[in-house]
Amino acid sequence: MSSSTRFPNSLEAHAAASNLSATSSGLDVRLAARGGRLATHTSGLAAEYVQGNVAILPADLANDFLRFCQRNPKPCPLLAVSEPGDFRLPELGADLDLRSDVPRYRVWRHGELVDEPTDLREIWRGDLVSFVLGCSFSFEHALLADGLPLRHVQQGRNVAMYRTNVATRAAGSFHGPLVVSMRPLKAADAIRAVQITSRTPAVHGAPVHLGDPALIGIRDLARPDYGDAVDVAPDELPVFWACGVTPQAAIAAARPAFCITHAPGHMLVTDRLNRELDRA
């Protein structure tokens, strides 16, 4: 499989997915995924609701992964952790099933991606611990509300994500590079974006880098490692935020015998409201 994951045109796919939109609820999106009516990314959907990255690991690896998240809070801001075998997270949604409510999952064996199912019920195990981490799609609601343009949303694409040369802090066997998401913005908008997102550390907080991508090891913005490329105009800066795909890089490096993540951009949409995350 190519390292760059491509998706169908989301405007067409979202329209087909039971008319989901920015005004949908978190439950609307989860039920569409659960019913097999949504298998595309969730950018631009249920704009008022917190979206989360998902990592599901055997219990014997859970403590190491928890420490990895605690040591790397920018890319791995913890929202919730389940009990072993429990596919519910009532603090994120009363009607929430981690086995079916993500539009697309990734199944890993010994660090290799082996499947991308839309339902986990046939492979669910009683020793699995689920982690839900904050996602930048949640702070996008605040950026859009302030009038800042987001090109991937305008174009109906998944956000562009890149592996960097910035190392995360290791915990047990979990280690690897920081992954970032990129949004092109004019300088004044970039300053405003820093101000807005600095108030939401639960969903990655302020950017980790602005400007020259080569300084963090990104060779070509037109070739993201995950998601979809968008153009950066001459009067714009690429602005980079820590990304919740970082744990997937750490999992690939740790090579656990079995684990599950969300497919990049295909998030768990919760019942929590984004405005609850604003600490200001």
C-alpha positions in Angstrom: 0.0 0.0 0.0 1.2 3.5 -0.8 2.4 5.6 2.1 0.1 8.4 0.9 -3.5 7.5 1.7 -6.0 8.9 -0.9 -9.7 9.3 -0.4 -12.8 9.8 -2.6 -14.0 13.3 -3.2 -15.5 14.0 0.2 -18.2 16.4 -1.1 -19.7 13.5 -3.1 -19.1 10.9 -0.5 -20.5 13.0 2.4 -23.6 13.8 0.3 -24.1 10.1 -0.2 -23.7 9.4 3.5 -27.2 10.1 4.6 -26.8 13.9 4.1 -24.3 14.4 6.8 -23.0 17.9 7.1 -21.3 20.4 9.5 -24.7 20.7 11.3 -25.0 17.0 12.0 -24.6 15.7 15.6 -21.9 13.4 16.8 -24.5 10.6 17.1 -25.6 11.2 13.5 -22.1 10.5 12.3 -21.6 7.5 14.5 -24.8 5.9 13.5 -24.0 6.5 9.8 -20.6 4.7 10.3 -22.3 2.0 12.4 -24.8 1.4 9.7 -22.3 1.2 6.9 -23.4 4.5 5.3 -20.1 6.4 6.0 -16.7 5.2 5.2 -14.9 8.4 4.3 -13.1 11.0 6.4 -14.9 13.1 8.9 -13.4 16.6 8.2 -16.2 19.1 8.0 -18.8 16.9 9.6 -20.5 17.6 13.0 -18.6 20.8 13.4 -19.6 21.5 17.0 -18.6 18.1 18.3 -15.2 16.8 19.5 -13.5 14.3 17.1 -11.0 11.8 18.3 -8.1 9.7 17.1 -8.4 6.0 18.1 -5.7 3.5 19.2 -6.8 0.1 20.5 -4.1 -2.2 22.0 -3.8 -5.4 24.0 -3.8 -4.8 27.8 -0.2 -5.9 28.1 0.9 -2.9 26.0 -1.6 -0.3 27.4 0.6 1.0 30.2 3.5 1.7 27.8 1.2 3.4 25.4 -0.4 5.5 28.1 3.1 6.7 29.2 3.9 7.4 25.5 0.8 9.7 25.4 1.7 11.3 28.7 5.2 12.1 27.5 4.0 13.4 24.1 0.9 15.5 25.0 1.0 17.7 21.9 0.4 14.9 19.4 -1.3 12.5 21.8 -3.7 14.5 24.0 -5.7 11.9 25.9 -9.5 12.3 26.0 -10.5 8.9 27.3 -9.2 5.4 28.0 -11.4 2.3 28.3 -11.3 -0.7 30.6 -10.0 -3.9 29.0 -12.5 -5.4 26.6 -15.0 -2.5 27.0 -16.1 -1.0 23.7 -18.0 1.8 25.4 -16.8 5.2 26.6 -19.8 6.8 28.3 -17.8 10.0 29.0 -17.6 10.6 25.3 -21.1 9.4 24.3 -24.0 7.5 25.8 -24.6 5.6 22.5 -21.0 4.9 21.4 -19.5 1.6 20.2 -15.8 1.6 19.5 -16.2 -1.5 17.4 -18.3 0.1 14.7 -18.5 3.9 15.1 -15.3 4.9 13.3 -15.9 5.2 9.5 -12.7 3.2 8.8 -10.1 1.4 10.9 -6.6 0.1 10.4 -5.6 -3.3 11.6 -1.9 -3.8 12.3 0.1 -7.1 12.8 3.7 -6.9 13.8 3.9 -3.3 12.6 2.4 -4.0 9.2 -0.9 -2.7 8.0 -3.0 -5.8 7.1 -6.6 -4.5 6.7 -8.8 -1.4 6.7 -12.2 -2.6 7.9 -15.3 -0.5 8.7 -16.4 -2.8 11.6 -14.4 -4.6 14.3 -17.0 -6.8 15.8 -15.6 -10.0 14.3 -12.1 -9.4 15.5 -12.9 -7.7 18.9 -11.1 -9.2 21.9 -11.7 -9.1 25.6 -8.2 -7.8 26.4 -8.3 -4.7 24.1 -7.9 -1.3 25.7 -9.1 1.7 23.7 -7.5 5.2 23.7 -9.2 8.2 22.3 -6.9 11.2 21.6 -7.8 14.8 20.7 -8.0 15.7 17.0 -7.3 18.9 15.0 -10.7 18.6 13.3 -12.1 19.9 16.6 -10.2 23.1 16.6 -11.0 23.7 12.9 -14.5 24.7 14.1 -13.1 27.6 16.0 -10.9 28.7 13.1 -13.8 28.6 10.7 -16.0 30.4 13.2 -13.4 33.2 13.3 -13.5 33.5 9.5 -10.2 31.8 8.8 -10.2 29.9 5.5 -9.2 26.2 5.5 -8.5 25.0 2.0 -8.9 21.3 2.5 -12.4 22.0 3.9 -13.2 24.3 1.0 -12.0 21.7 -1.5 -13.7 18.7 0.3 -10.4 17.0 1.0 -8.8 15.3 4.0 -6.1 17.4 5.7 -2.5 16.9 4.6 -0.3 15.1 7.1 3.5 14.5 7.1 6.1 12.6 9.0 8.8 14.9 10.4 12.4 14.5 11.6 11.3 15.5 15.1 11.5 12.6 17.5 8.9 11.8 20.0 9.8 10.8 23.6 9.9 7.0 23.8 8.0 4.8 26.3 8.7 1.1 26.3 8.7 0.0 22.7 6.7 3.0 21.5 8.8 5.6 19.7 9.0 7.3 16.3 8.7 10.7 14.5 6.2 13.4 15.2 3.5 13.6 12.5 2.0 17.0 11.7 -1.0 18.3 9.9 -0.7 21.3 7.6 -3.0 24.2 6.7 -1.8 27.1 4.5 -2.7 30.5 5.8 -1.7 34.1 5.2 0.6 35.6 7.8 -2.2 37.6 9.6 -4.4 34.5 9.6 -1.6 32.3 10.9 -1.1 34.6 13.9 -4.8 34.5 14.6 -4.7 30.7 14.3 -1.9 30.5 16.9 -4.0 32.6 19.3 -7.1 30.5 18.8 -5.6 27.0 19.0 -3.4 27.8 21.9 -6.6 27.8 24.0 -7.3 24.1 23.1 -4.5 21.9 24.3 -6.9 19.0 24.5 -6.9 18.9 20.7 -3.2 19.6 20.0 -3.1 23.3 20.9 -0.9 25.8 19.1 1.1 25.0 16.0 4.5 23.3 16.4 6.0 25.0 13.3 5.3 27.7 10.7 7.1 28.3 7.4 9.9 26.3 5.8 8.9 22.6 5.9 12.5 21.5 5.3 13.4 22.6 8.8 11.3 19.7 10.2 12.3 17.2 7.5 9.4 17.6 5.0 10.8 17.5 1.5 7.7 18.1 -0.6 4.4 19.5 0.5 2.8 18.1 -2.6 3.4 14.6 -1.4 1.9 14.1 2.1 2.4 10.9 3.9 -1.3 10.7 4.8 -4.3 12.6 3.6 -4.6 14.9 0.5 -2.3 17.6 -0.7 -3.5 21.2 -1.1 -1.8 24.1 -2.8 0.1 26.7 -0.8 -0.1 30.1 -2.5 2.9 32.5 -2.7 1.5 34.8 -0.1 0.7 32.0 2.4 2.7 30.1 5.1 2.3 26.4 5.7 1.3 26.1 9.3 1.9 22.8 11.1 0.1 21.3 14.1 1.0 18.1 16.0 -1.2 15.3 14.7 -2.9 12.3 16.2 -1.5 10.1 13.5 1.8 10.2 15.5 0.8 7.1 17.5 0.4 5.1 14.2 4.1 5.9 13.5 5.0 4.8 17.0 2.9 1.6 16.7 4.6 0.8 13.4 8.0 1.2 15.1 6.9 -0.9 18.1 5.6 -3.7 15.9 3.0 -5.1 18.3 1.6 -8.5 17.3 -1.9 -7.0 17.1 -3.4 -3.5 17.4 -6.0 -1.3 15.7 -6.1 2.4 14.9 -8.4 4.7 13.0 -7.6 5.3 9.3 -6.1 8.8 9.0 -8.9 11.4 8.9 -11.6 8.9 9.8 -12.4 10.0 13.3 -14.6 8.9 16.2 -17.1 11.8 16.5 -18.2 12.2 20.2 -21.0 13.9 22.0 -18.7 16.3 23.7 -18.8 19.9 22.4 -15.8 21.7 21.1 -16.5 24.7 23.2 -16.0 22.6 26.3 -12.4 22.2 25.4 -11.6 26.0 25.2 -9.7 26.8 28.4 -10.0 30.5 27.9 
